[in-house]
Amino acid sequence: MRPEPEPRSAYRVLRTIPTRWMDNDAYGHVNNVVYYSWFDTAVNAWLIENGVLDIHASQTIGLVVETHCNYFAPLSFPQPVELGLRLAHAGASSVRYELAVFGADALCAAKGHFVHVYVDATTRRPAALPAALKTLLETLK
């Protein structure tokens, strides 16, 4: 099945991120690798702002094991973008987020997913999702 762009209303959380001059590539639009940085920023900022991730002290951390993105329309500096975030799946030790990138149009310019596997911060061995994270993830459904 071919992916299709979706509206903002399909996502539970929205975050505005400014584009930067350096985000544009030689073709005059935001380079594909920047989208993955936006995914990372949207997910981790949401976790930090909601008190379930302390990048210096958390005993359990999420490591990215998979990302994917489909592109539908170009974006370019200086337009700001809005990232949509929703939960696709939460397992015993992993979370799959779905994200979309919106410019000025009603439908997303790109969408994809981002998978965190949670591990012990010291041993890097798989760990159960923390209770506070499980509770917060319920708000993304």
Secondary structure as UniProt FT lines:
FT   HELIX           8..10
FT   STRAND          13..17
FT   HELIX           21..23
FT   TURN            26..27
FT   HELIX           32..49
FT   TURN            50..51
FT   TURN            55..57
FT   STRAND          60..71
FT   TURN            77..78
FT   STRAND          81..90
FT   STRAND          94..102
FT   STRAND          110..120
FT   TURN            121..123
FT   HELIX           131..137
FT   HELIX           138..140
//
